[in-house]
Amino acid sequence: MACDTQPFTKNQTLTERKQQVREAVEALAKLLVSGSVKAVVGPQGAVTFAGWSPNDRKAISDVCAYRQLMARGSALAKQQIAKAEALAGRSVDRKVVAHGHHSHDGGHTWHGGHGHKH
């Protein structure tokens, strides 16, 4: 599954993982709306979620969470992403997102997409 940053947990089914991803993204939407987590748009148009803890993210990439939020997230969560775009002075670039550009530190540094070694 494209949302995974690590393999499923032991004995976890695909259906269970999909549900876990859905629940984590719904929780992220609430964190964005409350201001506990901030969307950050990088200079190349990538997106990350500053303050989204490893425990809360359930091994879901920021890129996946963004795609899920834009596809079926709440209007208020999307509004927070729009605010981050306005603050950055640029929109999230779907091509950059598709290539997997990402940040591990809340947007302080950015890394290339697929095949990038950490």
Summary of the structure (lengths in Angstrom):
residues: 118
radius of gyration: 13.6
end to end distance: 20.3
largest distance: 44.4
contacts: 338
relative contact order: 0.19
helix: 47%
strand: 10%
